[in-house]
């Protein structure tokens, strides 16, 4: 579409990128057909095409306010529209640029600012999150239903990990909330990869991938976390680490963007590009290995929820399903499997009503084939879906590890 950025917008670091993305959109509207929020709300401004127009107006210098912010906030960043778009519009990058500029120009209500700052102070800090989760479990019976659903009842302990004994070694990102919410996921990963002759090692200095800060429009803070992770991983990378294994697809999608997001940083551009090259979702690691060593003989009936960050961001839709099928699991058909469950990082907290609607639709689809349980590949989706207290939800690697035992 024809675009004429304002003089102010042209001073932005990513102005050229924004203009290029805007010009690539032919406003065909195919994106709206697969946009979860457009399907629920039916408002043009709550679909990708409408949001692109809003960002265009913002960057062309037109007046914007709380309504514009509301429509951009409602976007899940699921990137379903990018899978659908015939013109290859990199919508998520434009959304990041637009949200950052809007955050600078439009003040949020005090309550929203406090909520977002609270999320940024808690979620990326594993010990803080774990402490508050423990307190929340104790207080759970006395909390309102909306908050009680976000606190898992089960407290699962992580099983021991094997020692690093193989010549093949890979780094693993422990994650922010996963060690507290699902501590056995990474431990199961370590044991399965050990069976395949691969040792996984964690760099203690590596922390949150940066996605929480970045997608709450604290983009500088998110990139600072990315730089810290690169520094933490770099000695192992130089020593020959084969890959960086990501067991949460949300983290994987963001780490794979380090190279793009830091491409203009003279100190980190090369290292960031190398880090993104080494980033592998767990399914990418396993599908390249001889899976005969993992034959389980399982015949459980499984519904697999493929997270948006796996199928739309990383383009790995069908990869986990193929592995589970090879290992003997009976996978059910899931209608509208491309649609978001409503978790989307912190979205289920900042947009609870929309998130709950999307979750119910997703669970109806997942349960339509009467599975024994639901498997997924992202801790956010796992916790969000499990919060409805319907069918049990588990990370797919734990299913495999349990069957091996």
C-alpha positions in Angstrom: 0.0 0.0 0.0 1.1 3.6 -0.6 2.9 4.9 2.4 4.3 8.3 3.4 6.0 8.2 6.8 6.1 11.4 8.9 9.3 13.1 9.5 9.2 12.0 13.1 8.6 8.4 12.1 11.6 8.5 9.7 13.9 9.0 12.7 12.9 5.6 14.2 15.6 3.0 14.1 13.4 0.6 12.1 11.7 3.2 9.9 12.9 1.6 6.7 11.8 -1.8 7.8 8.3 -0.5 8.7 7.9 1.3 5.4 9.0 -1.8 3.5 6.5 -4.0 5.3 3.6 -1.5 4.8 4.3 -1.3 1.1 4.3 -5.1 0.8 0.7 -5.3 2.0 -1.9 -5.4 -0.8 -4.8 -5.2 1.7 -6.4 -8.4 0.3 -7.9 -9.4 3.6 -7.0 -13.1 3.4 -5.4 -12.6 6.9 -8.7 -11.8 8.5 -10.0 -15.3 7.6 -7.5 -16.9 10.0 -7.2 -14.2 12.6 -8.5 -15.5 16.0 -9.5 -12.1 17.4 -11.3 -11.1 14.1 -13.2 -14.3 14.3 -14.4 -13.6 17.8 -15.0 -9.8 17.6 -15.8 -9.4 13.9 -14.3 -5.9 13.9 -12.0 -4.9 11.0 -9.7 -3.1 13.4 -9.3 -6.3 15.4 -7.9 -8.1 12.4 -4.4 -7.8 10.8 -5.5 -5.7 7.9 -7.2 -3.2 10.2 -4.2 -3.1 12.5 -1.9 -2.5 9.6 -4.0 0.6 8.7 -3.8 1.8 12.3 0.0 1.4 12.4 0.2 3.2 9.0 -1.8 6.1 10.4 0.4 6.2 13.5 3.6 6.3 11.4 2.2 8.9 9.0 1.7 11.3 11.9 -2.1 11.1 12.4 -3.6 11.4 15.9 -3.8 8.2 17.8 -5.2 7.4 21.3 -6.5 4.7 23.6 -8.7 3.1 20.9 -5.7 2.5 18.7 -3.8 1.0 21.6 -6.7 -1.2 22.5 -6.9 -2.7 19.0 -3.1 -3.4 18.9 -3.2 -4.8 22.4 -5.8 -7.3 21.4 -3.5 -8.9 18.9 -2.2 -12.2 20.1 1.0 -12.0 17.9 0.1 -15.5 16.9 1.4 -14.9 13.3 -1.4 -17.0 11.8 -1.9 -14.1 9.4 1.7 -14.5 8.2 1.1 -18.2 7.3 -2.0 -17.1 5.3 -0.6 -14.0 3.7 0.1 -14.4 -0.1 2.3 -11.3 -0.1 4.7 -12.4 2.6 4.0 -9.5 4.9 6.1 -9.8 8.1 3.2 -8.5 10.2 4.8 -9.3 13.6 7.8 -7.1 13.0 5.5 -4.2 12.0 3.4 -4.8 15.0 6.5 -4.6 17.3 7.5 -1.3 15.7 4.0 0.2 15.9 3.4 -0.9 19.5 6.7 0.6 20.6 6.0 3.9 19.0 2.4 3.9 20.3 3.7 3.2 23.8 5.9 6.3 23.6 3.0 8.5 22.4 0.0 7.3 24.3 0.0 7.1 28.1 -1.7 4.0 29.6 -4.1 4.1 32.6 -2.4 3.6 35.9 -3.9 0.1 36.4 -2.6 -1.2 33.1 0.9 0.3 33.7 1.1 -1.4 37.1 -0.1 -4.8 35.7 2.4 -4.7 32.9 5.3 -3.6 35.1 4.3 -6.3 37.7 4.4 -9.0 35.0 7.8 -7.8 33.8 9.2 -7.9 37.4 7.8 -11.4 38.1 7.7 -13.6 35.1 11.4 -13.2 33.8 12.7 -13.9 37.4 12.5 -17.6 38.1 13.0 -17.4 41.9 10.6 -14.5 42.3 8.0 -16.4 40.2 8.5 -19.6 42.1 8.1 -17.9 45.5 4.9 -16.2 44.4 3.6 -19.4 42.9 4.2 -21.2 46.2 2.3 -18.5 48.0 -0.5 -18.6 45.4 -0.9 -22.3 45.9 -1.4 -21.8 49.6 -3.9 -19.1 49.1 -5.6 -20.8 46.1 -8.8 -21.8 47.9 -9.5 -18.2 48.8 -8.8 -16.6 45.5 -11.4 -15.5 42.8 -12.0 -18.1 40.1 -10.3 -16.1 37.4 -7.1 -16.0 39.4 -7.4 -19.5 40.8 -7.4 -21.0 37.3 -4.0 -19.5 36.6 -2.4 -21.3 39.6 -1.8 -25.1 38.9 -2.8 -27.4 41.7 -0.3 -30.1 41.0 3.3 -29.6 42.1 5.4 -32.0 40.1 9.0 -32.6 41.1 11.7 -32.9 38.5 13.4 -36.3 38.2 17.2 -36.5 38.3 19.1 -35.6 35.1 21.9 -37.8 33.8 25.5 -36.5 34.0 27.1 -34.9 31.0 28.9 -37.9 29.7 28.7 -37.8 25.9 31.0 -36.1 23.4 28.0 -34.6 21.7 26.8 -31.6 23.8 24.0 -29.1 23.4 23.0 -26.1 25.5 19.5 -25.9 27.0 17.6 -22.8 28.0 16.0 -23.5 31.4 13.3 -20.8 30.9 11.5 -18.5 33.3 8.3 -20.0 34.5 8.8 -23.6 33.3 11.2 -24.6 36.1 8.4 -23.8 38.6 5.3 -24.8 36.6 6.6 -27.9 34.8 10.1 -28.7 36.3 10.2 -32.2 34.7 10.0 -31.0 31.1 13.7 -30.1 30.8 14.7 -33.1 32.9 12.8 -35.4 30.6 14.5 -33.7 27.7 17.9 -34.4 29.2 17.1 -38.1 29.8 15.6 -38.7 26.3 18.6 -37.0 24.6 21.0 -38.9 26.8 19.4 -42.1 25.5 20.4 -40.8 22.0 24.0 -40.0 23.0 23.6 -36.3 23.5 24.3 -34.5 26.8 22.5 -31.2 27.5 24.2 -28.5 29.6 22.7 -25.3 31.1 24.6 -22.0 31.3 23.6 -20.8 34.8 24.0 -17.1 33.7 21.4 -17.5 30.9 18.0 -16.3 32.0 14.7 -15.2 30.4 14.9 -15.2 26.6 13.6 -11.6 26.6 10.2 -12.2 25.0 8.2 -11.1 28.0 9.8 -7.7 28.2 9.9 -7.3 24.4 6.2 -8.1 23.8 5.1 -5.9 26.7 6.7 -3.0 24.7 9.8 -2.8 27.0 11.9 -3.7 23.9 15.2 -2.3 25.2 14.9 -4.5 28.3 14.1 -7.5 26.1 17.1 -7.0 24.0 19.3 -6.5 27.0 18.2 -10.0 28.2 19.1 -11.4 24.8 22.6 -9.9 25.0 23.1 -11.4 28.5 22.1 -14.9 27.2 24.5 -14.6 24.2 27.3 -13.7 26.7 26.3 -16.7 28.9 26.2 -19.2 26.0 29.2 -17.9 24.0 32.0 -19.8 25.8 30.1 -23.1 25.2 29.4 -22.1 21.6 33.1 -21.4 21.1 33.9 -24.8 22.7 31.7 -26.5 20.1 28.2 -26.8 21.5 26.1 -28.4 18.7 22.9 -26.5 19.3 20.8 -24.5 21.8 17.8 -26.6 22.6 14.6 -24.8 23.4 11.8 -26.9 25.0 9.3 -24.0 25.0 8.4 -23.0 21.5 7.7 -19.4 22.6 11.3 -19.0 23.7 12.5 -20.8 20.6 10.7 -18.4 18.3 12.3 -15.4 20.1 15.8 -16.7 20.3 15.7 -17.4 16.6 15.0 -13.7 16.1 18.1 -12.5 18.0 20.1 -12.2 14.8 17.5 -10.0 13.2 16.8 -7.9 16.2 20.5 -7.2 17.0 21.7 -7.0 13.4 22.6 -3.3 13.8 24.4 -3.8 17.1 28.1 -3.6 16.3 29.1 -5.6 19.3 26.5 -8.4 19.1 25.4 -8.6 15.5 27.7 -11.5 14.6 27.3 -13.4 17.8 23.5 -12.9 17.7 23.3 -14.3 14.2 25.4 -17.3 15.3 23.2 -17.9 18.3 20.0 -17.8 16.2 21.6 -20.3 13.8 22.2 -22.7 16.7 18.8 -22.3 18.2 16.7 -25.5 17.8 13.3 -26.4 19.0 13.4 -29.8 20.6 11.5 -31.4 17.8 14.2 -30.2 15.3 16.8 -32.0 17.4 14.8 -35.3 17.8 13.7 -35.6 14.2 17.3 -35.6 13.1 18.2 -38.5 15.3 17.6 -42.3 14.9 14.4 -42.7 16.8 14.5 -46.5 16.8 16.2 -46.2 20.2 13.1 -44.6 21.5 10.4 -47.0 20.4 7.8 -47.1 23.1 5.0 -49.3 21.8 2.6 -46.7 23.1 -1.0 -46.6 21.8 -2.3 -43.8 23.9 -4.9 -41.6 22.1 -3.4 -38.1 22.0 -4.6 -34.7 20.8 -1.6 -32.5 20.0 -2.0 -28.8 20.4 0.6 -27.2 18.1 1.4 -23.8 19.6 1.4 -20.7 17.3 5.0 -20.1 18.0 5.8 -23.6 16.7 3.6 -23.7 13.6 3.5 -20.1 12.5 6.7 -18.5 13.9 9.0 -21.5 13.5 7.2 -23.1 10.6 7.3 -26.5 12.3 3.7 -27.5 12.1 3.3 -31.2 11.8 6.8 -32.0 13.1 5.9 -33.1 16.6 2.8 -35.0 15.3 5.1 -36.9 12.9 7.4 -38.0 15.7 4.6 -39.0 18.0 3.0 -41.1 15.2 6.4 -42.8 14.5 6.6 -43.7 18.2 3.3 -45.4 18.2 0.9 -42.8 19.5 -2.6 -42.6 18.1 -3.2 -38.9 17.2 -6.7 -37.5 16.9 -7.8 -35.0 14.2 -8.0 -31.5 15.6 -10.3 -29.1 13.8 -9.0 -25.6 13.2 -5.6 -26.6 14.5 -4.1 -23.4 13.1 -6.0 -21.2 15.6 -4.5 -19.8 18.8 -5.5 -21.1 22.3 -5.4 -17.6 23.8 -2.3 -18.0 26.0 0.1 -15.9 23.9 2.7 -15.1 26.6 1.1 -12.7 29.0 -2.1 -12.2 26.9 -4.2 -14.5 29.1 -3.5 -12.0 31.9 -3.8 -8.7 30.0 -6.8 -9.8 27.9 -8.5 -12.4 30.1 -11.9 -12.4 28.5 -10.7 -12.9 24.9 -8.2 -15.5 26.1 -10.9 -17.5 27.9 -13.1 -17.5 24.8 -10.3 -18.7 22.6 -9.3 -21.4 25.2 -12.8 -22.8 25.2 -12.9 -23.0 21.5 -9.5 -24.6 21.4 -10.4 -27.2 24.0 -13.6 -28.1 22.2 -11.6 -28.8 19.1 -8.9 -30.7 20.9 -11.4 -32.8 22.8 -13.6 -33.6 19.8 -11.6 -36.8 19.1 -12.0 -38.0 22.7 -8.2 -38.1 23.5 -6.8 -39.6 26.7 -4.7 -36.5 27.1 -3.5 -33.3 25.3 0.1 -32.8 24.4 1.7 -29.4 23.6 5.1 -27.8 23.1 4.9 -24.6 25.0 4.7 -24.0 28.8 2.3 -21.0 28.3 -0.2 -23.0 26.3 0.2 -26.0 28.6 -0.7 -23.9 31.7 -3.4 -21.9 30.0 -5.2 -25.0 28.7 -4.8 -27.0 31.9 -6.3 -24.0 33.8 -9.7 -25.0 32.5 -9.5 -28.3 34.4 -10.8 -30.4 31.6 -8.5 -32.9 29.8 -5.0 -33.3 31.2 -2.3 -31.4 29.4 1.4 -32.3 29.2 4.5 -31.4 27.3 5.0 -34.0 24.5 8.6 -34.9 25.6 7.3 -36.1 29.0 4.9 -38.5 27.3 7.9 -40.0 25.4 10.1 -40.2 28.5 7.3 -41.7 30.6 6.8 -44.4 28.0 10.5 -45.2 27.9 10.5 -45.9 31.6 
